[in-house]
Amino acid sequence: MRVWEPRAWTGGDQMRVWEPRARVREDVEDGRRRGSGSRGRGWRRSTVGSLCVQFVFSGNGFVLLLNELMNYSDLIQSIRKRFKFSSNDSFHLEYSSPACSSVYLDNEYDFKMLFYCAKIYHMDNVVVTVVKDVGKSCSSTSVVVDDCAEMIDENDYLGDAFKDGPQKFFLSDEWGSYLSHARQKFESIADFRDKLRKFAVQSGFHYVLSRNDSIYVNDVCANRDVDHCGWEVLGSVASINQCFYITRFNNVHTCRGMIRNRSHRQLGSKIVRTCIESTVCLNLGLKPREIMSNFKSTYGYEISYKVPSRAKKRCVEKMYGSECDSFSMLSWFREVVLETNLGKLTSVVLEVDESTERFKRVFVAYAGQIQGFKFSLPVLYIDGAFGKSKYTGQILAATGRNGNKGFFPLALCFCDSETEENWLFFFKNLKALLEPQGRIITFISDRGVGLLKAFDLIFPGNPHLYCYHHLRYNFSRKYKNKGGEIVVADVLQKFFKVAYASTEKSFYFHLKNLRDEGGAATIDEFIREIPLEHWCSAFFKDQTRMKEMKMMSERSVESKSWTTKLTPKMKKRLKEQLDRSRMFRVIASHENIYEVRNDKYSYSVNFSTRTCSCVKWQINCFSCAHALAAIQGARLDMYDFIDPYFTAEYYRICYSFPIAPLSNVDASCSSTEDFILPLVTKRPTGRPKSKRIASAGEKKLIRCGRCNKMGHHNKKNCTEPFNMLL
């Protein structure tokens, strides 16, 4: 705000004028002292009678030829009409001169001063910026100085800590200009409804639908029945171009109060979707909390948690279609994948219930993954995970291990639940991929009931190890309410040493310590439930789509820059083992047998069988420190005794088979016209479970009242033969 004071003009026509103290006074004085010969660069002399002025607002503008016979009110009406401002819209005008970057044009006096400034600074073309006022502060007080004077803002006299901060402009400010006059055209009726919602939110009122169909829309103010408000908009769709036109528009509210709050009940997911669509397209992992925060800072409104969640779902459906329709696209997906990804090697098996035409399960394994797995370690991790879509379901996965200690996805199966039938389907198709490779694969999994039975039927001779993470959790449950956290942590630490003991002697030594610490009865009961060869290292047998496509491409490019023979992580491991091997002495016993000693222990290393008495060479399939000491003592090449799966060459070959991209341009022209119904899902009662479902062995043992044995059954489902009970 500015304070105006009288001052005599110091040259030219002698007249008494009012001029701004803060912004214009000093600049006018400087300009007059310089004289008429001192002109700014690029400013040309013009007459005072007329002035060419360009008005600009939000990238749009128009030009007016002003003269001193016009008045300020006529100018404001012209601006409202040209920029389609409503009577409720508040705005102010600003322009710049050679001596001042911002000069206000707010009243009749400023309008006259515009012509005097043009004469002083020899301006014949002025650009005036139209700025919309978002809101006015109700905390500031003003003092009137004169009839033609403006207000004094208290912020000019307060300290920085007490001043009102600068007004922030939001992207929602332009919503208030979406509806302006009758005969206004919109691209469609959906476009009109969207802009009507935003117009009501920004204007701070609510409306109700008097008529709303595919052709006509008639909306009135929500306070029409109470306060007899006359606000109304009526429009219809033109049959020629399907555009929507407003036929009647009364933008005057006669009801009590139009107040724009921080929230609005009509600010729902439909409005938010149009605002976040481009952001969600770039980042599908955007969280509802992040959307709420960004919407508040960008648009100035607060929304509840459900609104951004539903809005994001609408965005995803617009980009990728509904989840229900995606099931009918599975037949097309199978055809395209087999055509573009070496169909003879790619495996896509789809099963649909013929009686109900409802989806049952699908198995997917790309040719690039099948070929690449030949150069990965002969290990597969088997597990299931819950689906996050509307129809939930289960995802069964088989994941390998590459030579750089990374995971290599092999196959996926989408089904309704983790049952024995679905695991049988998964393992049958997985076996068809693995048999041609002729390798003995070691499987690692949790102990799901359906998984164990299906695995024993399909892979009866393959090694099957149990996940230590699940075993550790099961073991800790044995001590629930039996000891403090310190006791449980100590027991788990000793259990870790038992599980990873490399020899039988070491196993029984650590087992004794564990029984002393955790109680012999509890430990013996746990060990009896699980065979040692499935979880203890000392008893192991010697036989030991878009994200996936992106991962294989990135790792293939990354490996091309490697200059070492081994992968980076295995190169680091080799260096660590070489450092440890320096403390050993090597004594030759035979051509391929060596004794490796330190100050306390001795170890036997056999090059022919690639074994060491510490058993770590056999377990890890990588030379231990004792083997490396013997290899260096025999003057042999250490790389000849390292499994080729750990070399950079095998790693490159592993990711050299890409997954071909899919194009859905001609999906609608596909020959398959199958209609597949989605899974039948029902939301369970109560709150969603926050803990995972326990696998076999995690469930508490109970005593059957019929056979009197400990297990997971009772007398109602006991299957013990009757003659055994007599």
C-alpha positions in Angstrom: 0.0 0.0 0.0 1.1 3.6 -0.6 0.8 7.0 1.1 0.2 10.0 -1.2 1.3 13.5 -0.4 1.1 16.9 -2.3 4.1 18.1 -4.1 4.8 21.0 -6.6 5.9 19.9 -10.0 9.5 21.2 -10.6 9.4 21.9 -14.3 7.1 22.2 -17.3 3.5 23.1 -16.5 3.1 24.4 -12.9 0.4 22.4 -11.3 -0.3 20.8 -7.9 -0.5 17.0 -8.0 -0.7 14.0 -5.6 2.0 11.5 -6.1 3.1 8.3 -4.2 5.7 8.8 -1.5 7.3 5.3 -1.6 7.4 4.2 -5.2 6.9 7.1 -7.7 7.9 10.3 -5.9 11.7 9.8 -6.0 11.6 8.3 -9.5 9.6 11.3 -10.9 12.1 13.7 -9.2 15.1 11.9 -10.7 13.4 11.9 -14.1 12.6 15.7 -14.0 16.2 16.6 -12.8 17.7 14.7 -15.7 15.6 17.0 -18.0 14.0 16.2 -21.3 17.3 15.3 -22.9 18.0 12.5 -20.5 15.9 9.6 -21.9 16.1 6.0 -21.1 17.5 3.8 -23.8 14.9 2.5 -26.2 12.1 5.0 -25.1 10.6 7.1 -27.7 8.8 10.5 -27.4 5.0 10.4 -27.9 2.0 12.7 -27.3 0.0 12.8 -24.1 -3.4 12.8 -25.8 -3.4 9.1 -26.6 -1.5 6.0 -25.4 -1.2 2.5 -26.7 -1.5 0.0 -23.7 -1.3 -3.7 -23.8 -3.1 -5.7 -21.0 -1.8 -9.2 -20.1 -3.3 -11.9 -17.9 -2.2 -15.6 -17.7 -0.5 -15.5 -21.1 -3.4 -13.9 -22.9 -3.7 -10.2 -23.7 -5.3 -7.4 -25.7 -4.4 -3.9 -26.8 -6.3 -0.7 -26.1 -5.7 2.9 -27.3 -6.4 5.0 -24.2 -6.9 8.8 -24.0 -7.3 11.3 -21.2 -11.0 11.6 -21.9 -11.6 8.1 -20.7 -12.1 7.2 -17.0 -10.9 4.4 -14.8 -14.3 2.7 -14.4 -14.6 2.3 -18.2 -11.2 0.6 -18.3 -12.1 -1.9 -15.5 -15.3 -2.8 -17.4 -13.4 -3.4 -20.6 -10.9 -5.7 -18.7 -13.7 -7.7 -17.1 -15.4 -8.2 -20.4 -12.2 -9.1 -22.4 -10.9 -11.5 -19.8 -14.3 -12.8 -18.8 -14.0 -11.9 -15.1 -17.1 -12.3 -12.9 -18.4 -9.5 -10.7 -17.0 -11.3 -7.7 -13.5 -11.5 -9.1 -11.0 -9.0 -7.5 -7.9 -7.9 -9.4 -5.4 -5.0 -9.6 -3.2 -3.5 -12.3 0.5 -3.0 -12.5 2.9 -1.5 -15.0 6.6 -0.5 -15.1 8.5 2.6 -16.0 12.2 3.1 -16.7 12.7 4.3 -13.2 10.3 2.0 -11.2 9.8 -1.7 -11.8 6.2 -1.7 -10.3 3.7 1.1 -10.4 0.1 0.4 -9.3 -3.0 1.4 -11.4 -5.8 1.2 -8.8 -8.0 4.3 -9.1 -8.9 7.3 -11.2 -5.9 9.3 -10.0 -3.5 6.5 -11.0 -5.1 6.4 -14.4 -4.4 10.1 -14.9 -0.8 9.7 -13.6 -0.3 7.0 -16.3 -0.4 9.7 -19.0 1.9 12.0 -17.0 4.4 9.2 -16.6 4.2 8.5 -20.3 5.0 12.2 -21.0 7.9 12.3 -18.5 9.5 9.1 -19.7 8.5 9.4 -23.3 6.6 6.2 -23.4 4.2 5.5 -26.3 3.6 1.8 -25.4 2.9 0.5 -21.9 2.4 -3.2 -20.8 -0.1 -3.5 -17.9 -0.2 -6.8 -16.0 -3.6 -7.9 -14.6 -3.1 -9.7 -11.3 -6.0 -11.5 -9.6 -6.4 -11.0 -5.8 -6.7 -14.4 -4.1 -7.8 -12.9 -0.8 -7.4 -9.9 1.5 -6.0 -10.0 5.0 -8.6 -9.3 7.7 -5.9 -8.5 10.3 -4.5 -5.3 8.9 -5.9 -1.9 9.8 -5.9 1.2 7.5 -6.0 5.0 8.0 -7.5 7.4 5.4 -5.3 10.3 4.6 -7.3 12.2 2.0 -10.3 11.9 -0.2 -8.2 10.9 -3.1 -5.6 9.1 -1.0 -5.3 5.4 -0.5 -4.9 3.3 2.6 -1.8 3.0 4.9 -0.9 -0.6 5.5 0.4 -1.4 9.0 2.9 -3.8 7.6 5.0 -0.8 6.5 5.6 0.0 10.1 5.9 -3.4 11.7 9.0 -5.6 12.2 9.7 -8.5 9.9 8.5 -11.0 12.5 5.0 -9.3 12.6 4.5 -8.6 9.0 2.1 -10.6 6.9 4.0 -12.9 4.6 3.8 -12.6 0.8 0.6 -13.9 -0.8 1.1 -17.3 -2.3 -0.6 -18.2 -5.6 -2.0 -21.7 -6.2 -2.8 -23.6 -9.3 -6.5 -23.6 -8.2 -6.7 -19.7 -8.6 -7.7 -20.0 -12.2 -10.6 -22.4 -11.4 -12.8 -19.3 -10.5 -12.7 -18.2 -14.2 -13.8 -21.5 -15.7 -17.5 -20.4 -15.9 -18.0 -16.8 -17.1 -21.0 -16.2 -19.4 -23.8 -17.7 -21.4 -23.0 -19.4 -24.7 -19.7 -20.6 -23.3 -18.4 -23.6 -25.1 -16.9 -26.8 -23.6 -15.4 -29.8 -25.3 -17.8 -32.2 -23.8 -20.4 -32.6 -21.1 -17.7 -34.4 -19.0 -15.4 -31.3 -19.4 -18.2 -29.0 -18.3 -18.9 -31.1 -15.2 -15.3 -31.2 -14.2 -14.9 -27.4 -14.6 -18.2 -26.8 -12.8 -16.9 -28.7 -9.7 -13.6 -26.8 -9.7 -15.5 -23.5 -10.2 -17.7 -24.2 -7.2 -14.7 -25.2 -5.0 -12.8 -22.1 -5.8 -15.8 -19.8 -5.5 -16.7 -21.3 -2.1 -20.3 -22.5 -2.7 -22.2 -25.8 -3.1 -24.6 -26.7 -5.8 -27.2 -29.4 -6.4 -28.2 -31.1 -9.7 -31.7 -30.2 -10.7 -31.2 -32.2 -14.0 -28.3 -34.2 -15.0 -28.3 -36.6 -18.0 -26.4 -37.3 -21.1 -27.7 -34.2 -22.9 -29.0 -31.6 -20.3 -27.4 -30.3 -17.1 -29.2 -27.9 -14.8 -27.5 -26.9 -11.5 -28.7 -24.5 -8.8 -27.2 -23.2 -5.6 -27.6 -25.6 -2.6 -29.2 -22.7 -0.6 -31.9 -22.1 -3.1 -34.7 -23.6 -1.0 -33.4 -21.9 2.2 -32.3 -18.4 1.1 -34.0 -18.4 -2.4 -30.6 -18.0 -4.0 -30.8 -17.2 -7.7 -27.5 -18.8 -8.9 -28.2 -21.2 -11.7 -26.5 -22.7 -14.8 -28.2 -24.5 -17.6 -26.7 -26.1 -20.7 -27.0 -28.8 -23.2 -25.0 -30.9 -25.7 -25.1 -29.9 -29.4 -25.9 -32.8 -31.6 -23.7 -31.5 -34.4 -20.3 -31.5 -32.7 -21.1 -33.1 -29.3 -19.8 -30.0 -27.6 -21.5 -28.6 -24.5 -22.9 -25.0 -24.4 -24.2 -22.9 -21.6 -27.6 -21.6 -22.5 -28.4 -19.7 -19.2 -26.1 -18.6 -16.5 -26.9 -16.5 -13.5 -23.7 -16.0 -11.6 -25.1 -13.8 -8.8 -25.5 -15.4 -5.3 -28.2 -13.9 -3.0 -27.6 -16.5 -0.3 -25.7 -16.1 2.9 -22.0 -16.2 2.5 -19.7 -17.6 -0.2 -16.7 -18.5 1.9 -13.7 -20.4 0.4 -12.4 -22.8 3.1 -9.4 -25.0 3.2 -11.6 -28.0 2.4 -14.7 -28.5 0.3 -17.2 -31.4 0.3 -17.3 -31.5 -3.5 -13.5 -31.7 -3.7 -13.5 -35.4 -4.4 -11.5 -38.0 -6.2 -12.8 -36.8 -9.6 -11.2 -33.4 -9.3 -8.0 -34.7 -7.6 -7.6 -37.3 -10.4 -7.3 -34.5 -13.1 -4.7 -32.7 -10.9 -2.4 -35.6 -10.2 -2.7 -37.7 -13.4 0.6 -36.6 -14.9 2.4 -37.1 -11.6 1.0 -40.6 -11.1 1.9 -41.5 -14.7 5.6 -40.8 -13.9 5.5 -42.4 -10.4 3.1 -45.2 -9.8 4.5 -45.7 -6.3 3.2 -42.4 -5.1 1.7 -42.8 -1.6 -1.7 -41.2 -0.6 0.1 -39.2 2.1 2.5 -37.7 -0.4 -0.4 -36.8 -2.7 -2.2 -35.1 0.2 0.9 -33.0 1.0 1.6 -32.1 -2.6 -2.0 -31.1 -3.2 -2.0 -28.9 -0.2 1.1 -27.0 -1.2 0.2 -26.8 -4.9 -3.6 -26.2 -4.9 -4.1 -24.9 -1.3 -6.8 -27.4 -0.2 -6.9 -30.1 2.4 -8.2 -33.5 1.4 -8.9 -36.7 3.4 -6.9 -39.9 3.0 -9.5 -41.7 1.0 -9.7 -39.0 -1.7 -6.1 -39.4 -3.0 -6.3 -43.2 -2.7 -9.4 -43.3 -4.9 -8.0 -40.6 -7.3 -4.8 -42.6 -7.8 -6.9 -45.7 -8.5 -8.9 -43.8 -11.2 -5.6 -42.6 -12.8 -4.3 -46.2 -13.0 -7.6 -47.4 -14.5 -7.5 -44.7 -17.1 -3.9 -45.6 -18.1 -4.1 -49.4 -18.0 -7.8 -50.2 -17.9 -9.8 -51.8 -15.2 -8.6 -54.8 -13.3 -11.7 -56.8 -14.2 -11.1 -56.3 -18.0 -7.4 -57.3 -17.6 -8.4 -61.0 -17.1 -10.0 -61.1 -20.5 -6.7 -59.8 -22.0 -4.8 -62.9 -20.8 -5.5 -64.8 -24.0 -4.1 -62.0 -26.1 -1.2 -61.7 -23.7 -0.3 -65.4 -24.1 -0.4 -65.1 -27.9 1.8 -62.0 -28.1 4.3 -63.3 -25.6 4.8 -66.5 -27.5 5.2 -64.6 -30.8 7.8 -62.1 -29.5 9.7 -64.1 -27.0 10.8 -67.3 -28.8 7.6 -69.2 -28.4 9.3 -72.6 -28.3 11.2 -71.7 -25.2 8.7 -69.4 -23.5 6.1 -71.0 -21.3 2.7 -69.4 -20.7 0.1 -71.8 -19.4 -3.4 -70.4 -18.7 -6.1 -72.4 -17.0 -9.8 -71.2 -16.9 -12.8 -73.0 -15.4 -14.8 -74.2 -18.4 -18.1 -74.4 -16.6 -18.0 -70.8 -15.2 -15.4 -69.2 -17.6 -13.7 -67.9 -14.5 -9.9 -67.5 -14.2 -8.1 -70.2 -12.2 -4.3 -69.7 -12.6 -1.6 -68.8 -15.1 2.1 -69.7 -15.3 4.6 -67.4 -17.0 8.3 -67.9 -17.8 10.1 -66.0 -20.5 12.6 -67.5 -22.9 15.3 -65.0 -21.8 14.9 -66.0 -18.2 14.9 -69.8 -19.0 18.1 -69.5 -21.1 19.8 -67.1 -18.6 19.1 -69.5 -15.7 21.4 -72.0 -17.3 24.3 -69.7 -16.3 23.1 -69.0 -12.8 23.8 -71.0 -9.7 21.7 -74.3 -9.4 19.6 -72.9 -6.6 16.0 -71.8 -6.6 14.1 -69.9 -3.9 10.4 -70.9 -3.8 7.9 -68.6 -2.1 4.4 -67.1 -2.3 3.2 -63.5 -1.8 -0.2 -61.8 -1.5 -1.5 -59.9 -4.5 -2.2 -56.1 -4.0 -5.0 -55.8 -6.6 -8.7 -55.6 -6.0 -9.0 -59.3 -6.5 -6.0 -60.1 -4.1 -4.9 -63.7 -5.0 -1.5 -65.2 -4.6 1.8 -64.9 -6.6 4.0 -68.0 -6.5 7.6 -67.4 -7.6 10.8 -69.3 -8.4 13.9 -67.1 -8.1 17.5 -68.0 -8.8 20.8 -66.6 -7.8 23.4 -65.1 -10.1 27.2 -65.1 -9.7 27.2 -61.6 -8.2 25.1 -62.6 -5.2 22.0 -61.1 -6.8 18.5 -62.6 -7.5 17.5 -63.9 -10.9 13.7 -64.3 -11.5 12.8 -67.5 -13.4 9.0 -68.1 -13.2 5.8 -66.7 -11.8 2.3 -68.1 -11.2 -0.8 -66.1 -10.4 -3.6 -68.0 -8.7 -6.3 -67.6 -6.1 -4.6 -69.0 -3.0 -1.6 -71.0 -1.8 -3.1 -74.5 -2.0 -1.6 -77.9 -2.8 -3.4 -77.9 -6.1 -1.9 -74.6 -7.2 1.6 -75.7 -6.0 1.3 -78.9 -8.1 0.4 -76.8 -11.1 3.4 -74.5 -10.5 5.9 -77.3 -9.9 4.8 -79.4 -12.9 5.4 -76.4 -15.3 8.6 -75.5 -13.5 9.9 -79.1 -13.9 9.2 -79.0 -17.6 11.6 -76.0 -17.8 14.4 -77.5 -15.6 14.6 -81.1 -17.0 16.2 -80.1 -20.4 19.0 -78.4 -18.5 20.1 -81.6 -16.9 21.2 -80.0 -13.6 20.3 -81.0 -10.0 18.6 -77.9 -8.5 18.6 -77.2 -4.8 15.4 -75.7 -3.6 15.0 -73.3 -0.6 11.5 -72.5 0.8 9.4 -72.1 3.9 7.5 -75.1 5.1 4.0 -74.4 3.7 1.7 -77.4 4.0 0.6 -77.4 0.4 4.2 -76.7 -0.8 5.8 -79.6 1.0 3.3 -82.2 -0.3 3.5 -80.9 -3.9 7.3 -80.7 -3.9 7.7 -84.3 -2.7 5.4 -85.4 -5.6 7.1 -83.5 -8.4 10.8 -83.3 -7.2 11.2 -86.3 -4.9 15.0 -86.5 -5.4 16.0 -82.9 -5.3 17.6 -81.3 -2.2 15.1 -79.2 -0.3 16.4 -76.7 2.3 14.3 -74.7 4.7 14.5 -70.9 5.1 16.5 -69.9 8.2 14.4 -66.8 8.7 11.3 -68.8 9.1 13.0 -71.4 11.4 14.4 -68.6 13.6 10.9 -67.2 14.0 9.4 -70.6 14.8 12.2 -71.2 17.3 11.7 -67.9 19.1 8.0 -68.7 19.5 9.0 -71.6 21.7 10.2 -69.2 24.3 7.2 -66.9 24.3 6.4 -65.8 27.9 9.3 -68.1 29.1 12.1 -65.5 29.4 13.1 -62.0 28.8 14.5 -60.4 25.6 18.1 -61.0 26.7 17.5 -64.7 27.2 15.8 -65.1 23.9 18.5 -63.1 22.1 21.2 -65.3 23.6 19.3 -68.5 22.6 18.9 -67.3 19.1 22.6 -66.5 18.8 23.5 -70.0 19.8 20.8 -71.4 17.4 22.5 -69.6 14.6 25.8 -71.3 15.3 24.0 -74.7 15.3 22.3 -74.0 12.0 25.5 -72.8 10.2 27.9 -75.4 11.8 30.1 -76.7 8.9 30.9 -80.1 10.5 29.1 -82.7 12.6 31.5 -82.3 15.5 31.0 -78.5 15.4 27.2 -79.1 15.2 27.1 -81.3 18.3 29.4 -78.9 20.2 27.1 -75.9 19.6 24.0 -78.0 20.1 25.2 -78.9 23.6 25.6 -75.2 24.4 22.2 -74.5 23.0 20.6 -77.3 25.2 22.3 -75.9 28.3 21.0 -72.4 27.6 17.6 -73.0 26.2 16.5 -76.2 27.9 17.0 -79.7 26.6 13.3 -80.6 26.4 12.4 -77.6 24.2 15.4 -78.0 22.0 15.0 -81.7 21.5 11.3 -81.3 20.6 12.1 -78.7 18.0 14.9 -80.8 16.4 12.6 -83.9 16.2 10.1 -82.0 14.1 12.5 -81.0 11.3 15.1 -83.4 9.7 18.6 -82.1 10.1 19.4 -82.4 6.4 16.8 -79.7 5.6 18.3 -76.9 7.8 21.7 -77.6 9.2 24.8 -77.0 7.0 26.7 -79.9 8.5 24.1 -82.4 7.2 23.6 -80.9 3.7 24.0 -83.4 0.9 26.9 -82.7 -1.6 24.4 -82.2 -4.4 24.0 -79.0 -3.9 7.5 -58.7 -17.2 8.3 -54.8 -17.1 10.5 -54.8 -13.9 12.2 -58.1 -15.0 12.8 -56.7 -18.5 14.3 -53.5 -17.1 16.4 -55.4 -14.6 17.9 -57.8 -17.2 18.7 -54.9 -19.5 20.4 -52.8 -16.7 22.5 -55.7 -15.5 23.5 -56.6 -19.1 24.8 -53.1 -19.7 26.4 -53.0 -16.2 28.4 -56.2 -16.8 29.9 -54.9 -20.0 32.1 -52.4 -18.1 33.6 -55.1 -15.8 37.3 -55.8 -16.5 37.9 -58.5 -13.9 37.5 -62.2 -14.5 35.1 -62.6 -11.5 32.0 -60.6 -10.7 32.7 -57.6 -8.4 31.3 -59.2 -5.3 33.0 -62.5 -5.8 36.3 -60.6 -6.6 35.9 -58.9 -3.2 35.3 -62.3 -1.5 38.4 -63.8 -3.2 40.5 -60.9 -1.9 39.3 -61.5 1.6 40.0 -65.2 1.5 43.5 -64.6 0.1 44.2 -62.3 3.0 43.2 -65.0 5.4 45.3 -67.7 3.6 48.5 -65.8 4.4 48.6 -67.2 7.9 48.7 -70.9 6.8 51.6 -73.3 6.1 51.2 -75.8 3.3 52.6 -79.3 3.3 52.3 -81.6 0.2 51.0 -85.1 1.0 50.2 -86.3 -2.5 49.9 -84.9 -6.0 46.5 -83.5 -5.3 46.3 -83.7 -1.5 47.7 -81.1 0.8 47.8 -80.4 4.5 47.2 -76.8 5.5 48.2 -75.8 9.1 48.3 -72.8 11.4 49.5 -72.6 15.0 46.4 -74.5 16.3 44.6 -76.5 13.6 45.3 -78.5 10.5 43.1 -79.0 7.4 43.1 -81.5 4.5 42.6 -80.1 1.0 41.9 -82.4 -2.0 42.1 -80.8 -5.5 40.7 -83.8 -7.3 37.4 -83.7 -5.4 37.6 -80.0 -4.6 36.9 -80.6 -0.9 38.3 -79.3 2.3 37.9 -80.7 5.8 36.3 -77.5 6.9 33.5 -78.3 4.5 33.1 -74.6 3.5 34.5 -75.3 0.0 31.7 -77.8 -0.6 28.9 -75.7 1.0 29.7 -72.4 -0.7 31.0 -73.8 -4.0 33.8 -71.2 -3.6 37.4 -71.8 -2.6 38.0 -71.3 1.2 41.1 -69.8 2.7 42.7 -73.2 3.3 42.2 -74.3 -0.4 43.6 -71.0 -1.7 46.7 -71.4 0.5 47.2 -74.9 -0.9 46.6 -73.7 -4.5 49.2 -71.0 -4.1 51.6 -73.4 -2.5 51.3 -75.8 -5.5 51.9 -72.9 -8.0 48.5 -73.4 -9.6 46.0 -70.9 -11.1 43.4 -70.2 -8.5 40.7 -69.3 -11.1 40.8 -72.9 -12.3 39.3 -74.0 -9.0 36.5 -71.4 -8.9 33.1 -72.4 -10.2 32.3 -70.7 -13.6 29.0 -69.4 -12.3 31.0 -66.7 -10.4 32.8 -65.4 -13.5 31.9 -62.2 -15.3 31.6 -64.1 -18.5 28.8 -66.3 -17.2 27.1 -63.3 -15.7 27.1 -61.5 -19.1 25.7 -64.6 -20.8 23.0 -64.9 -18.0 21.6 -61.5 -19.0 22.3 -61.6 -22.7 18.8 -63.1 -23.5 16.4 -60.1 -23.3 12.7 -60.1 -22.7 11.0 -58.7 -25.8 8.6 -55.7 -25.2 4.9 -56.0 -26.0 2.8 -53.7 -28.1 -0.9 -53.4 -27.4 -1.7 -51.2 -30.4 -3.6 -54.0 -32.2 -4.9 -55.7 -29.1 -8.5 -54.9 -30.1 -7.9 -56.7 -33.4 -6.8 -59.9 -31.8 -8.3 -63.1 -33.0 -9.0 -64.3 -29.5 -12.4 -63.2 -28.1 -12.3 -65.0 -24.8 -14.2 -63.5 -22.0 -12.6 -64.5 -18.7 -14.2 -63.6 -15.4 -11.9 -62.5 -12.5 -11.4 -64.4 -9.3 -14.2 -64.6 -6.8 -13.1 -62.5 -3.8 -14.8 -61.6 -0.6 -13.5 -59.2 1.9 -13.0 -61.0 5.3 -14.8 -59.7 8.3 -12.9 -57.7 10.9 -9.7 -55.7 10.7 -7.1 -56.8 8.1 -4.4 -59.1 9.6 -1.1 -57.4 10.2 0.9 -60.6 10.9 1.8 -63.1 8.3 0.1 -66.5 8.2 2.1 -69.1 10.0 3.6 -72.0 7.9 3.8 -75.6 8.9 5.8 -76.1 12.1 4.8 -72.6 13.3 1.4 -73.7 14.5 1.1 -74.8 18.1 1.1 -78.5 18.7 -2.1 -79.9 20.3 -2.9 -83.3 21.8 -5.6 -85.3 20.0 -8.4 -86.5 22.3 -8.8 -89.7 20.1 -5.3 -91.0 19.4 -3.6 -89.1 22.3 -0.8 -87.9 20.0 0.7 -84.5 19.6 0.1 -82.8 16.2 -2.1 -80.3 14.3 -5.4 -82.3 14.4 -8.1 -83.0 17.0 -10.5 -85.9 17.5 -12.9 -84.5 14.8 -10.4 -84.8 12.0 -8.2 -87.6 13.3 -7.2 -90.1 10.6 -5.5 -92.7 12.9 -6.7 -96.2 12.1 -9.2 -97.5 14.7 -7.3 -100.8 15.3 -4.2 -98.9 16.3 -6.1 -97.3 19.1 -7.1 -100.6 20.8 
